[in-house]
Amino acid sequence: MLSLTKELEHTFVYHGEKLEANLSFDNVLRWYELLEDKSLDNSQIMIISFEMFFGKESLNADLIVKAVKAISDYIAQTPYSNPDDEPAERYFSFTQDAEAIYSSFMEQYHIDLIDMQGKLHWDKFIAMFSGLNDNTYLKKIIDIRQKPTTDLKDPQLTNLINAKAFYELDSNKSVEAQEERMNDVFAALKKQAQS
C-alpha cells in the first residue's frame, strides 16, 4: 500500500536473505491473469508466481509459499476496507477493460501505460486507478454497469439495457448471471407497465 513517508516496497526477506521483487503494475496484472488460468494447478501457479515476482527459480517449497503469500497479501492491501468484509462485486476487469484503463490514464494523468511497463510501481498505479474521475472512459463504463434499471422508462430503459449488454464483463456472462439480469429487466418492465 502506498505510503507518503516510506519507500515503495521491493523486497521480501526470508531467513535473513533479501529477495528483490518485481512489483511493476504490468507484472502484477500478468499475475492476476495467471490466477485465472484454469489450465494450471495450484502448485504450478505458485511456482510461476514466484518466478514472475523474483525472476528466478527455487526448489525451496517453504520459500515459494511464504514469498508468494507475502506478495499476495501486500498487493491486496487497501486503505479503505475491513478485511472481514465480504468481497465487493467487481465492476471492472483489468484485462477486459484494458483499453478503457489505458485511455483513462492518458486522459487524466497524461501517462502512457504502455511506456510505463516495467517502471510504474503497483502502489502508484493502483492509487491513480482508484483516483480516476467520473468523466474518464473507464468510470463511465463502470457507471453503466452499476446503474439500476428500475424506475426507468423507455427509451432510457432500452438504452441502458443495450449499454449494459455492450459493456458487460465476460465474468458476468454465466447462465445464472444472465437469468438474474433478465429477471431484473422483467421486473423493471412489469413495474413500468403498472405505472
Secondary structure, DSSP 8 states (H G I E B T S, - for coil): ---SSS----EEEETTEEEE---BHHHHHHHHHHHT-TTS-HHHHHHHHHHHHHSS----HHHHHHHHHHHHHHHH--TT--TTS--------TTTTHHHHHHHHHHHH---TTTTTTTSBHHHHHHHHHT--TTSHHHHHHHHHH---TT--TTHHHHHHHHHHHT--GGG-SHHHHHHHHHHHHHHHHHHHH-
